[in-house]
Amino acid sequence: MTSPPMVVLFDVDNTLLDNDGVTADLKQHLRREVGPAREERYWAIFEQLRRELGYVDYLGALQRYRLQFPRDPHLLTVSHFLVNYPFADRLFPQALEVVRHVKTWGKAVILSDGDVVFQPLKIDRSGLQEAVEGNVLIYIHKEEELDDVERRYPADQYVLVDDKLRILTAVKARWGKRVTTVFPRQGHYATEPEALRTYPPADLTVERIGDLLDLDRDRLLAASQPS
């Protein structure tokens, strides 16, 4: 019996790549270059822009910071830090092995939120774009674009690996048993008490992305079916 076509959708930040670590490194760099007060100002701008856009935009926040401090000579060093960050060093252990592993089940696709400059750069420089053979989707709100995901990557069965229960819940509500939701408990979103209280569990929960190497296709398919 032929197995149904499967597409495995991977989030990036805190799913395959330790974005909390990237943020911590940026905080240290900012504090060293512009001082504590202006570092705090950058993050205030960053959070304001996140609320406006619905996704994080590191470079956009830096542009707004520049409007407030147009003569700050340290801006170029911060921009250089972001653009040249060694993202490949921030991949979680075994992340690339997991991508290769799931490609034996079906197609591997990056499904991310983010801006149109820094997020693609991060995905490319980390080696993830090559790992998924260029199958990359970046939206403003990916959970609202599932019709486009289906059009570009049609499948009988999907697997979504994401560190945000909010996203997993929204996609499960739309696709039902056609999707297996996998929740890696990595990063600050995955341990937020409010999210854990608010949203139901995913079909599968793993402690780290590398745990997917211990799973097979049949177990994933079974997890999405009602007991």
C-alpha positions as CSV (number, residue, x, y, z in Angstrom):
1,M,0.0,0.0,0.0
2,T,1.4,3.4,-1.0
3,S,1.9,5.9,1.8
4,P,0.1,9.2,1.4
5,P,2.3,12.2,0.4
6,M,3.6,14.1,3.4
7,V,5.0,17.6,3.9
8,V,6.9,18.4,7.1
9,L,6.7,22.1,8.0
10,F,9.4,23.5,10.3
11,D,9.3,26.8,12.2
12,V,12.8,28.4,12.5
13,D,13.2,30.5,15.6
14,N,13.6,28.4,18.8
15,T,12.5,25.3,16.8
16,L,15.6,24.7,14.6
17,L,17.6,27.7,15.6
18,D,18.3,29.1,19.1
19,N,16.9,32.6,18.5
20,D,17.0,33.3,22.3
21,G,20.7,32.9,22.0
22,V,20.9,35.3,19.1
23,T,18.9,37.8,21.1
24,A,21.2,37.4,24.1
25,D,24.2,38.0,22.0
26,L,22.7,41.1,20.5
27,K,21.8,42.5,23.9
28,Q,25.4,42.1,25.0
29,H,26.7,43.8,21.8
30,L,24.2,46.7,22.2
31,R,25.1,47.3,25.8
32,R,28.8,47.3,24.9
33,E,28.4,49.6,21.9
34,V,25.6,52.1,23.0
35,G,25.4,51.7,26.8
36,P,22.5,50.5,29.0
37,A,20.2,53.4,28.5
38,R,20.2,53.3,24.7
39,E,20.1,49.5,24.7
40,E,16.9,49.7,26.7
41,R,15.6,52.2,24.2
42,Y,16.3,49.9,21.3
43,W,14.3,47.1,22.9
44,A,11.4,49.4,23.6
45,I,11.4,50.4,19.9
46,F,11.7,46.7,19.1
47,E,8.7,45.7,21.1
48,Q,6.6,48.6,19.8
49,L,7.4,47.5,16.2
50,R,6.5,43.9,17.1
51,R,3.1,45.0,18.3
52,E,2.5,47.0,15.1
53,L,3.7,44.4,12.6
54,G,2.9,41.1,14.4
55,Y,6.4,39.8,14.0
56,V,9.9,40.7,15.1
57,D,12.0,43.0,12.9
58,Y,15.5,43.6,14.3
59,L,16.7,45.7,11.4
60,G,13.4,47.7,11.3
61,A,13.9,48.5,15.0
62,L,17.4,49.7,14.2
63,Q,16.1,52.0,11.5
64,R,13.7,53.5,14.0
65,Y,16.4,53.8,16.6
66,R,18.4,55.7,14.1
67,L,15.7,58.3,13.7
68,Q,16.0,59.1,17.4
69,F,19.8,59.0,17.5
70,P,20.9,60.0,14.0
71,R,24.4,60.9,15.0
72,D,25.2,57.7,17.0
73,P,28.4,56.4,15.4
74,H,27.9,52.9,16.9
75,L,24.9,52.1,14.6
76,L,27.1,50.8,11.9
77,T,28.7,48.3,14.2
78,V,25.3,47.0,15.4
79,S,24.1,46.7,11.8
80,H,27.3,44.8,10.9
81,F,26.8,42.5,13.9
82,L,23.3,41.6,12.8
83,V,24.0,41.1,9.1
84,N,27.2,39.0,9.7
85,Y,26.0,37.0,12.7
86,P,27.1,33.3,12.5
87,F,23.7,31.8,12.5
88,A,24.9,28.3,11.6
89,D,26.5,28.2,15.1
90,R,23.1,28.8,16.7
91,L,21.4,25.8,15.2
92,F,20.1,23.5,17.9
93,P,22.1,20.2,18.1
94,Q,21.0,17.7,15.4
95,A,18.7,20.2,13.7
96,L,20.1,19.5,10.3
97,E,20.1,15.7,10.9
98,V,16.3,16.0,11.8
99,V,15.6,17.8,8.5
100,R,17.5,15.0,6.6
101,H,15.6,12.4,8.6
102,V,12.1,13.7,7.8
103,K,13.0,13.9,4.1
104,T,12.7,10.1,4.1
105,W,9.0,10.6,4.9
106,G,8.2,13.4,2.4
107,K,9.1,17.0,1.6
108,A,10.7,19.3,4.2
109,V,9.6,22.9,4.2
110,I,10.5,25.9,6.3
111,L,7.3,27.8,7.4
112,S,8.2,31.0,9.2
113,D,7.0,34.4,10.2
114,G,9.2,37.5,9.8
115,D,10.5,40.4,7.8
116,V,11.6,40.2,4.2
117,V,15.3,40.9,4.8
118,F,16.7,39.6,8.1
119,Q,14.6,36.4,8.3
120,P,15.6,35.1,4.8
121,L,19.2,36.0,5.6
122,K,19.0,34.0,8.8
123,I,17.5,31.0,7.1
124,D,20.1,31.1,4.3
125,R,23.2,31.8,6.5
126,S,22.3,29.1,9.0
127,G,22.3,26.4,6.2
128,L,18.5,25.7,6.6
129,Q,17.6,26.9,3.1
130,E,20.0,24.5,1.6
131,A,18.9,21.7,3.9
132,V,15.3,22.0,2.7
133,E,16.4,22.5,-0.9
134,G,15.0,26.0,-1.1
135,N,11.5,25.1,0.2
136,V,11.0,28.2,2.3
137,L,7.9,30.1,3.1
138,I,7.9,33.3,5.2
139,Y,4.7,35.1,6.0
140,I,3.5,37.9,8.3
141,H,1.1,35.6,10.0
142,K,1.7,32.0,8.8
143,E,-1.3,30.5,10.5
144,E,-3.5,32.8,8.3
145,E,-1.9,31.6,5.0
146,L,-2.6,27.9,5.1
147,D,-4.4,28.0,1.8
148,D,-1.3,29.3,0.2
149,V,0.8,26.6,1.9
150,E,-1.5,23.9,0.5
151,R,-1.4,25.4,-2.9
152,R,2.4,25.5,-3.0
153,Y,3.0,22.2,-1.2
154,P,-0.1,20.0,-1.6
155,A,-0.1,16.8,0.5
156,D,-2.5,14.3,2.1
157,Q,-0.8,14.7,5.4
158,Y,1.2,17.5,7.1
159,V,3.4,17.7,10.1
160,L,4.0,21.0,11.8
161,V,6.9,21.4,14.1
162,D,6.7,24.7,16.1
163,D,7.6,26.0,19.5
164,K,4.4,28.1,19.9
165,L,1.3,26.3,21.1
166,R,-0.8,29.2,19.7
167,I,0.4,28.5,16.2
168,L,0.0,24.7,16.6
169,T,-3.6,25.1,17.9
170,A,-4.6,27.5,15.1
171,V,-3.3,25.1,12.4
172,K,-4.9,22.1,14.1
173,A,-8.2,23.9,14.1
174,R,-7.9,24.4,10.4
175,W,-6.5,21.1,9.2
176,G,-7.7,18.7,11.9
177,K,-6.4,15.1,11.5
178,R,-4.6,16.1,8.3
179,V,-1.9,17.6,10.4
180,T,0.3,16.2,13.2
181,T,1.4,19.0,15.5
182,V,4.8,18.6,17.2
183,F,5.8,20.9,20.1
184,P,9.5,21.1,20.9
185,R,9.8,22.6,24.4
186,Q,12.6,25.0,23.5
187,G,12.9,28.7,24.0
188,H,11.0,31.1,26.1
189,Y,7.6,30.8,24.2
190,A,7.5,27.1,24.9
191,T,7.6,27.6,28.6
192,E,5.3,30.5,29.1
193,P,2.8,29.5,31.8
194,E,0.0,31.5,30.2
195,A,0.4,29.7,26.9
196,L,0.6,26.3,28.6
197,R,-2.7,27.1,30.5
198,T,-4.5,28.6,27.5
199,Y,-3.8,26.2,24.6
200,P,-4.3,22.4,24.4
201,P,-1.4,20.1,24.1
202,A,0.1,19.3,20.7
203,D,-0.3,15.8,19.2
204,L,3.3,15.2,20.2
205,T,5.6,17.0,22.6
206,V,9.4,16.6,22.6
207,E,11.9,18.2,24.8
208,R,14.3,19.1,22.0
209,I,14.3,19.0,18.2
210,G,16.8,16.2,18.1
211,D,14.2,13.9,19.7
212,L,12.5,13.7,16.3
213,L,15.3,11.4,15.2
214,D,13.7,8.7,17.4
215,L,10.3,9.0,15.7
216,D,9.1,7.2,12.6
217,R,6.5,8.2,10.0
218,D,3.9,5.7,11.3
219,R,4.0,7.1,14.8
220,L,3.5,10.7,13.6
221,L,0.6,9.6,11.4
222,A,-1.0,7.8,14.4
223,A,-0.6,10.8,16.7
224,S,-2.8,13.0,14.5
225,Q,-5.7,10.5,14.7
226,P,-8.3,10.7,17.5
227,S,-7.9,7.8,20.0
